[in-house]
Amino acid sequence: MPYRHRVLALLFLLIFVMYLDRLCISVAGPRIQQDLRLNPVQWGWVIGAFTIAYAAFEIPSGALGDRIGPRRVLTRIVLWWSVFTAATGLVSSYPVLLLVRFLFGAGEAGSFPNSALTISRWTPKQERARSLSVLWIATGLGGVATPLIVVAIQKRYGWRPSFYLFGSLGILWSAAWYGWFRDRPAEKPGVPMDEMKLIGEGSPARQGGAPWATLLRDRNIVLLMLIGLPRRSRDFAGGLGSDASRLGLGMADRSRPRGHEWNAAGLLVARSGPCRGACRIGVGRNEHRWTDRLVSLLGGIRLHGSEFRQLRFGAVAAGVHAAGKRRDFRAHPACG
């Protein structure tokens, strides 16, 4: 197996374990609320504490990876969040739970930026979009696997052991990553010369400052940022964990918004210029009317299953391909 594929396999496991750890509290939520006697407002702050910390530390953690490399940063990230995943199983009061979830979010931030940095250094340009799609597959599989594993553990042992188990998985991953991985192919013994030539130089060792004003004025980037807004809003509204009762926990189902907010956002983003253009790649010009209709339909599809009910066909995939394929997607140096 090529070394770059081994690196991608480790990143796949990283994202899979990350979503196990992240969504474990969502599935265990009804039991935790019952044991700690938390009301809906308190539970909302528990979920919000993670998200606030995650957002606050995302850019600093990504910048740290640019400075010292993804090997050390991802090791620190996974060890940190694994410790606080396990610590979640030890909490016995609301204030401690808030603190633990805030620190968990702070530790987990930077996983995706440093994974993308790793791909930019270990993957040829023509394979990067495909490699990133593998990581998105890991998020979906993690979302599907979490309820199946957590519910089985909770039924037999209670909700706390599931956090111990998932925390230990991250510690094992960190040991494997730090021991085997190197920041660049040239630093890794055994990588064939032909593979290093195929990969090329990768991203520069240091990135320049990001032109934030220019980035935030770019219509395409703003639209891509809006992709996750409806789902995040639903998460704050209490949507996470509602499937736990359906999976046999015997708890009352929590109500959640069930409107068509995602459909609207999917249609908005999918029908934007770069997304339409990306979906026309590989088809004739005369058929673009049908691809426009197709991407609009796919952008609004909703499938009911686990945490990942909304399959972002038209939005994410088209946006990623547009970044590298279309002239009307205005790339900036900071975007690498």
Secondary structure in CASP SS format (residue, H / E / C, confidence):
PFRMAT SS
TARGET T0000
AUTHOR 0000-0000-0000
METHOD secondary structure of the structure
MODEL  1
M C 1.00
P C 1.00
Y H 1.00
R H 1.00
H H 1.00
R H 1.00
V H 1.00
L H 1.00
A H 1.00
L H 1.00
L H 1.00
F H 1.00
L H 1.00
L H 1.00
I H 1.00
F H 1.00
V H 1.00
M H 1.00
Y H 1.00
L H 1.00
D H 1.00
R H 1.00
L H 1.00
C H 1.00
I H 1.00
S H 1.00
V H 1.00
A H 1.00
G H 1.00
P H 1.00
R H 1.00
I H 1.00
Q H 1.00
Q H 1.00
D H 1.00
L H 1.00
R C 1.00
L C 1.00
N C 1.00
P H 1.00
V H 1.00
Q H 1.00
W H 1.00
G H 1.00
W H 1.00
V H 1.00
I H 1.00
G H 1.00
A H 1.00
F H 1.00
T H 1.00
I H 1.00
A H 1.00
Y H 1.00
A H 1.00
A H 1.00
F H 1.00
E H 1.00
I H 1.00
P H 1.00
S H 1.00
G H 1.00
A H 1.00
L H 1.00
G H 1.00
D H 1.00
R H 1.00
I H 1.00
G C 1.00
P H 1.00
R H 1.00
R H 1.00
V H 1.00
L H 1.00
T H 1.00
R H 1.00
I H 1.00
V H 1.00
L H 1.00
W H 1.00
W H 1.00
S H 1.00
V H 1.00
F H 1.00
T H 1.00
A H 1.00
A H 1.00
T H 1.00
G C 1.00
L C 1.00
V C 1.00
S C 1.00
S C 1.00
Y H 1.00
P H 1.00
V H 1.00
L H 1.00
L H 1.00
L H 1.00
V H 1.00
R H 1.00
F H 1.00
L H 1.00
F H 1.00
G H 1.00
A H 1.00
G H 1.00
E H 1.00
A C 1.00
G C 1.00
S H 1.00
F H 1.00
P H 1.00
N H 1.00
S H 1.00
A H 1.00
L H 1.00
T H 1.00
I H 1.00
S H 1.00
R H 1.00
W H 1.00
T C 1.00
P C 1.00
K H 1.00
Q H 1.00
E H 1.00
R H 1.00
A H 1.00
R H 1.00
S H 1.00
L H 1.00
S H 1.00
V H 1.00
L H 1.00
W H 1.00
I H 1.00
A H 1.00
T H 1.00
G H 1.00
L H 1.00
G H 1.00
G H 1.00
V H 1.00
A H 1.00
T H 1.00
P H 1.00
L H 1.00
I H 1.00
V H 1.00
V H 1.00
A H 1.00
I H 1.00
Q H 1.00
K H 1.00
R H 1.00
Y H 1.00
G C 1.00
W C 1.00
R H 1.00
P H 1.00
S H 1.00
F H 1.00
Y H 1.00
L H 1.00
F H 1.00
G H 1.00
S H 1.00
L H 1.00
G H 1.00
I H 1.00
L H 1.00
W H 1.00
S H 1.00
A H 1.00
A H 1.00
W H 1.00
Y H 1.00
G H 1.00
W H 1.00
F C 1.00
R C 1.00
D C 1.00
R C 1.00
P H 1.00
A H 1.00
E H 1.00
K C 1.00
P C 1.00
G C 1.00
V C 1.00
P C 1.00
M H 1.00
D H 1.00
E H 1.00
M H 1.00
K H 1.00
L H 1.00
I H 1.00
G C 1.00
E C 1.00
G C 1.00
S C 1.00
P C 1.00
A C 1.00
R C 1.00
Q C 1.00
G C 1.00
G C 1.00
A C 1.00
P C 1.00
W H 1.00
A H 1.00
T H 1.00
L H 1.00
L H 1.00
R H 1.00
D C 1.00
R H 1.00
N H 1.00
I H 1.00
V H 1.00
L H 1.00
L H 1.00
M H 1.00
L H 1.00
I H 1.00
G H 1.00
L H 1.00
P H 1.00
R H 1.00
R H 1.00
S H 1.00
R H 1.00
D H 1.00
F H 1.00
A C 1.00
G C 1.00
G C 1.00
L C 1.00
G C 1.00
S C 1.00
D H 1.00
A H 1.00
S H 1.00
R H 1.00
L H 1.00
G H 1.00
L H 1.00
G C 1.00
M C 1.00
A C 1.00
D C 1.00
R C 1.00
S C 1.00
R C 1.00
P C 1.00
R C 1.00
G C 1.00
H C 1.00
E H 1.00
W H 1.00
N H 1.00
A H 1.00
A H 1.00
G H 1.00
L H 1.00
L H 1.00
V H 1.00
A H 1.00
R C 1.00
S C 1.00
G H 1.00
P H 1.00
C H 1.00
R H 1.00
G H 1.00
A H 1.00
C H 1.00
R C 1.00
I C 1.00
G C 1.00
V C 1.00
G C 1.00
R H 1.00
N H 1.00
E H 1.00
H H 1.00
R H 1.00
W H 1.00
T H 1.00
D H 1.00
R H 1.00
L H 1.00
V H 1.00
S H 1.00
L H 1.00
L H 1.00
G H 1.00
G C 1.00
I C 1.00
R C 1.00
L C 1.00
H C 1.00
G C 1.00
S C 1.00
E C 1.00
F C 1.00
R C 1.00
Q C 1.00
L C 1.00
R C 1.00
F H 1.00
G H 1.00
A H 1.00
V H 1.00
A H 1.00
A H 1.00
G H 1.00
V H 1.00
H H 1.00
A H 1.00
A H 1.00
G H 1.00
K H 1.00
R C 1.00
R C 1.00
D C 1.00
F C 1.00
R C 1.00
A C 1.00
H C 1.00
P H 1.00
A H 1.00
C H 1.00
G C 1.00
END
